[in-house]
Amino acid sequence: VVSTQSTWGCIMGEMFHRGKPIFPGKDRIHQLDVILELTGTPSDEDISKVGSPAAQKYIRRKPKQKGVDFASYFSGPDGKPLSPTCLDLLKRMLEFIPTKRISVHQALNHPYLAELHDPQDEAECRPPRFQFYDGELNDIVVVKKLIYQEILALHKRNQQKCGQIPQSSSSETIQQRKESLSRGSGIQSTADPRTGFLKGEEQHSDDEGNWSEDDERHKRTR
C-alpha cells in the first residue's frame, strides 16, 4: 500500500475513460494545462501551495477554468454512468493539491471499495526509495537508465528475500553504475549552470522562472 493516491486516481480515471490517459502531457507545461482542464483552476490559496513560483505565475495568468463534469466525462466499460460513490472516490483521488487528496486508509474504507476491502489481506509497507541520485547526475538519459536498473535490482532483492535466487556477494556502487552508463552512452554529464535542469529536458524559463516562452510556443503548436 503506497502513501499517495494520485497514481491510483490516474489509473482509475483511465479505466473509466475508454482506456485513454486522462493527463497526456507532452511536457511539463502541457501537462499542467491538461490537469487544469480536468480539475479546474484551483483557489488562490491552493495555487500558493504549488512548489514552483513559475508554475504559480503561469496558473494565475491563465483564464479560469471550471474543469470537466466527472459524471459525463467518465463512464463504465459498457458506457453506463458511474455510481455516485465511484465518482466521489475518483474526485477525491484527483484533487489538485496532494494534501487534500484522500489517504490510502480512507480510500480503502471508502464505500465504493466495501466489497473488496479486506484489512487482513492489505499489507502496509513503506514505498521503496530509488538509490540512484547523488547530486552529480546531470544527464536525463543516464538518470532514466539508472531508474530502470534500480527497478530490476529491486525485483532481484525481492526474489532473494523469497529464496527464489541466491544472494549475490557483489554489489555495484551508485558511482560505478553512473560512470558505466556515462561511458556506455558516450554522454558527458552536464547541466545548465543557471537552471540546474538535466541535459535533454526542455527548458524555456527566463531568469525569474517565467514560462512565457513556453506559453507562446504552445499557442503556436497546439
Disulfide bonds with the S-S distance in Angstrom:
none
